Amino acid sequence: METAAGQNDLTLWWQAVPDGVEVTRVETGDRNVILPETVRGFPVTVLGHHAFSPDQPAPEGTPLRLACGGGTPESDTRRIETVTLPPTVRRVGDYAFLGCAALRELRVTEPVDSWGGSVFMNCRSLRRFFVRVRDSRAESLSFFADELPVELDVAVEYPDGGTARLIFPEYRESYEENSPAHHFDFHLYGPGYPYHHVFRERALSLAAYDALFPGLLATEHDPDCAMRLAWYRLRAPRELTEEAAARYLQYLKSRTGDVLGWLLEERDSRGLSWFLPRCGADGKTLGGAAETARRLGLAEPLVLLLEQRRGQIPDGLNKSFDL
């Protein structure tokens, strides 16, 4: 078997296609997989049907062993946790990740012109996507949001260096039998459906995304999901209007204690520094957050909280006496 250097220890099967190379199968024991951009100098443009599926039939094409200095662990693609597709990929085949139960994160670069059917079937852990775009459309995101009704955490990187981080809340579809009428009734549960379909001709509309927030709060929803959604929009405010920013900040201020606790759990000192002068927290809330910081052993956040609290203490409580 031919061997070449790579960023993972894996075996892939490949075959030539008109615009480059199709990877027809991937075998690896690695948890984090980065597919190569080229094979024998030709760009990898296609990820084939069932390429990562652990139950794929006999692969087509020629095997290539990629090594990065490690051993050759037994292949089990069910244990893969992250996959990075090369920026050369233009098409992804049917059931490409079928059965990758541990897969939680996928990184892609636009444009990917075609996504096959049931690409993520039985990928029950997949929640995070990183999408690097060459224009402002982020079209693959429309496929992910339509394919997966679960809560999604998406980071989009634009050509100008700007970013957006978006939470797509979960929703659930259900068909319930209506026996007297001899048909099934279709129901949607959860507030996430409009978020998962906030695209215009596959292009992401951030304005339409932001316009959904009042409706989200007006329905039964996961408050922690809403908190993270508002937070990420404010911290990466691409195309965010002043009106929408005010709505997000107002919601976070209404849950200041929860936000501070979350930031401490996340060890997000930079975010804490940004939020403290904007949140209007009272002394009791700051004191509770400071106790949490002490418990977690977080020195820098503790200093930030104590400084913010000290600025609220009336001058009369800071008297000194000389004898």
C-alpha atoms as one frame of an Amber mdcrd trajectory, in Angstrom:
protein
   0.000   0.000   0.000   1.280   3.460  -0.882   2.206   5.606   2.125   2.459
   9.396   2.463   2.809  11.938   5.254  -0.420  13.427   6.613  -1.963  15.201
   9.574  -3.602  11.997  10.790  -2.940   8.322  10.897  -5.560   7.052   8.478
  -6.192   5.002   5.376  -8.292   6.449   2.610  -9.491   4.992  -0.659  -9.601
   7.320  -3.612 -10.412   7.406  -7.307 -10.006   9.981 -10.041 -12.959  12.178
 -11.056 -13.053  14.858 -13.796 -12.229  17.746 -11.441  -9.813  15.970  -9.103
 -10.079  13.133  -6.598 -12.986  11.470  -4.823 -12.342  10.012  -1.377 -14.523
   6.906  -1.310 -13.675   5.642   2.163 -11.865   6.752   5.327 -10.566   4.396
   7.988  -8.949   5.708  11.161  -8.765   5.336  14.894  -8.092   9.048  15.410
 -10.684  11.179  17.162  -9.932  14.402  15.246  -9.606  14.017  11.474  -8.285
  16.528   8.934  -8.681  15.292   5.362  -5.858  16.186   2.948  -6.343  18.808
   0.243  -4.562  16.761  -2.407  -3.852  13.150  -3.316  -0.922  12.622  -5.669
  -1.024  16.326  -6.463  -4.711  16.365  -7.458  -7.292  18.295  -5.379  -9.745
  16.349  -3.233 -13.056  17.615  -4.598 -15.532  14.878  -3.597 -16.306  13.066
  -0.367 -18.058   9.954  -1.603 -21.180   8.097  -0.533 -20.781   6.433   2.901
 -17.164   7.658   3.063 -17.010   7.798   6.872 -19.725   5.239   7.528 -18.483
   2.337   9.680 -20.834  -0.046   7.849 -19.784   0.820   4.322 -19.461  -2.099
   1.874 -16.179  -2.866   0.126 -14.569   0.447  -0.883 -13.873   1.519  -4.443
 -10.593   2.889  -5.698  -7.000   2.764  -4.513  -5.912   2.716  -0.859  -3.499
   5.331   0.466  -1.966   5.189   3.911  -1.401   8.568   5.577   0.849   8.688
   8.617   1.886  11.438  11.009   4.297   9.457  13.145   1.777   7.659  15.331
   0.783   4.046  15.398  -1.926   2.285  13.457  -4.850   1.991  15.886  -7.800
  -0.139  14.935 -10.177   1.793  12.718 -13.481   2.828  14.241 -15.101   5.873
  12.660 -17.880   5.685  15.237 -15.413   7.313  17.658 -14.495  10.296  15.460
 -15.305  13.558  17.259 -14.270  16.281  14.796 -13.785  16.369  11.025 -12.221
  19.131   8.934 -12.985  18.944   5.222 -10.402  20.492   2.893 -11.316  23.781
   1.168 -11.142  21.961  -2.171 -14.238  19.804  -1.494 -17.195  20.712  -3.711
 -19.518  17.708  -3.307 -20.450  15.458  -0.387 -22.187  12.168  -1.121 -25.203
  10.421   0.388 -24.813   9.060   3.941 -21.240  10.374   4.061 -21.164  10.367
   7.885 -23.789   7.703   8.533 -23.334   6.157  11.972 -20.578   8.503  13.205
 -22.213   8.568  16.623 -19.483  10.561  18.418 -19.091  13.229  15.729 -19.754
  16.575  17.413 -18.041  19.141  15.193 -17.608  19.682  11.448 -15.452  22.325
   9.731 -16.068  23.243   6.103 -15.011  25.915   3.629 -17.440  27.310   1.087
 -18.458  26.754  -1.565 -19.662  23.175  -1.236 -21.991  22.963  -4.210 -23.798
  19.747  -3.346 -24.701  17.899  -0.156 -26.176  14.432  -0.556 -29.118  12.829
   1.164 -29.062  11.846   4.854 -25.439  12.954   5.181 -25.638  13.085   8.992
 -27.995  10.195   9.675 -27.441   8.821  13.196 -24.882  11.527  14.019 -26.575
  12.081  17.352 -23.810  14.193  18.897 -23.311  16.650  16.035 -23.983  20.188
  17.239 -21.128  22.475  16.193 -20.183  23.792  12.758 -17.397  26.102  11.621
 -18.049  27.557   8.178 -15.446  29.631   6.349 -17.041  31.541   3.475 -15.597
  33.227   0.415 -18.558  35.590   0.138 -21.374  36.518   2.507 -23.784  33.698
   1.686 -22.754  30.729   3.921 -24.955  28.437   1.826 -23.891  25.176   3.489
 -25.361  26.504   6.705 -28.845  26.324   5.184 -28.300  22.616   4.587 -27.085
  21.964   8.139 -29.990  23.880   9.673 -32.541  22.076   7.516 -30.988  18.650
   8.075 -30.638  18.835  11.858 -33.535  20.038  14.065 -31.372  19.955  17.222
 -29.773  23.029  18.776 -26.827  24.079  16.610 -23.837  26.210  17.560 -22.388
  27.764  14.386 -19.376  29.992  13.816 -19.092  31.730  10.443 -15.828  33.290
   9.290 -16.017  35.873   6.501 -13.353  36.875   3.945 -12.819  40.272   5.603
 -11.861  38.577   8.876 -15.214  39.236  10.526 -17.118  36.519  12.312 -20.606
  35.647  13.467 -21.553  33.063  16.038 -25.117  31.844  15.946 -27.285  29.559
  18.047 -30.127  27.793  16.243 -32.618  26.614  18.893 -33.985  23.096  18.817
 -37.377  22.096  17.470 -39.191  18.804  16.977 -41.554  17.554  14.292 -44.291
  15.081  15.149 -47.010  13.241  13.255 -49.876  12.216  15.519 -52.654   9.887
  14.479 -56.101  11.459  14.252 -58.254   8.327  14.219 -61.706   9.922  13.793
 -60.504  11.867  10.761 -58.421   8.939   9.429 -55.289  10.999   8.953 -52.144
  12.171  10.754 -51.797  15.671  12.198 -48.451  17.408  11.843 -47.134  19.349
  14.849 -44.062  21.451  15.556 -42.709  21.693  19.087 -40.148  24.196  20.269
 -39.308  27.690  18.963 -36.437  26.668  16.718 -38.217  26.025  13.411 -38.118
  29.633  12.087 -34.450  29.926  13.072 -33.567  26.791  11.123 -35.271  28.268
   8.057 -34.050  31.864   8.153 -32.471  31.683   4.703 -33.248  33.404   1.423
 -32.248  31.281  -1.578 -29.827  29.424   0.721 -28.194  32.675   1.864 -28.109
  33.528   5.568 -30.024  36.667   6.546 -28.696  38.010   9.834 -31.389  40.696
   9.908 -34.120  38.058   9.670 -32.323  35.996  12.314 -32.269  38.921  14.764
 -35.929  39.730  14.091 -36.948  36.337  15.523 -35.731  37.014  19.071 -38.895
  38.665  20.463 -40.951  35.753  19.165 -38.559  33.297  20.791 -39.005  34.970
  24.183 -42.796  35.037  23.758 -42.976  31.243  23.450 -41.956  28.396  25.726
 -38.196  28.186  25.307 -34.942  27.108  26.925 -33.725  30.230  28.773 -30.096
  29.099  28.697 -30.317  28.713  24.917 -31.764  32.231  24.625 -28.985  33.552
  26.851 -26.256  32.030  24.716 -27.972  33.195  21.521 -28.090  36.800  22.753
 -24.559  36.672  24.113 -22.920  35.395  20.944 -24.734  37.930  18.759 -23.518
  40.780  20.957 -19.951  39.482  21.129 -19.683  38.942  17.373 -22.066  41.666
  16.157 -21.785  41.344  12.397 -24.598  43.334  10.717 -26.201  43.804  14.137
 -28.427  46.904  14.306 -28.575  49.123  17.388 -32.188  48.121  17.929 -31.427
  44.396  17.871 -28.363  44.888  20.075 -30.485  46.738  22.636 -32.984  43.849
  22.736 -30.238  41.287  23.293 -28.531  43.357  25.997 -31.822  44.014  27.783
 -32.452  40.283  27.968 -28.967  39.571  29.318 -29.355  42.316  31.940 -32.623
  40.720  33.050 -30.613  37.569  33.814 -27.393  39.141  35.068 -26.758  36.563
  37.777 -27.155  33.655  35.359 -24.903  35.315  32.798 -22.171  35.975  35.367
 -22.348  32.399  36.598 -22.129  31.045  33.063 -19.142  33.249  32.214 -17.337
  32.037  35.317 -18.041  28.398  34.482 -16.720  29.073  30.971 -13.592  30.805
  32.356 -14.379  33.726  30.040 -12.494  36.600  31.683 -12.599  38.734  28.549
 -16.359  38.351  28.263 -16.761  39.122  31.957 -14.733  42.320  31.550 -17.003
  43.348  28.656 -20.256  42.571  30.469 -19.639  43.982  33.947 -19.832  47.700
  33.058 -22.948  47.065  30.949 -25.003  44.774  33.179 -25.902  47.108  36.054
 -25.491  44.330  38.636 -26.155  45.235  42.255 -23.818  44.479  45.140 -25.619
  41.281  46.140 -25.377  39.830  42.626 -21.706  40.798  42.348 -20.998  39.328
  45.769 -22.584  36.027  44.805 -20.558  35.917  41.590 -17.391  36.717  43.559
 -18.067  33.762  45.863 -18.442  31.540  42.801 -15.129  32.832  41.436 -13.445
  32.034  44.780 -14.909  28.546  44.792 -13.629  27.908  41.267 -10.210  29.389
  42.035 -10.500  32.074  39.346  -8.146  34.889  40.321  -8.626  37.298  37.395
 -12.449  37.138  37.326 -12.490  37.581  41.115 -10.459  40.787  40.804 -12.805
  42.095  38.098 -15.877  41.386  40.232 -14.405  42.934  43.373 -13.344  46.042
  41.465 -16.854  46.407  40.043 -18.362  45.936  43.496 -15.935  48.367  45.134
 -17.037  51.053  42.698 -20.578  50.730  44.080 -19.692  51.116  47.788 -20.710
  54.549  49.112 -17.859  56.824  50.171 -19.134  56.780  53.728 -18.235  53.109
  54.028 -14.657  53.764  53.009 -13.670  56.041  55.889 -10.245  55.749  57.482
  -9.279  56.835  60.977  -5.905  58.093  62.140  -4.899  57.842  65.781
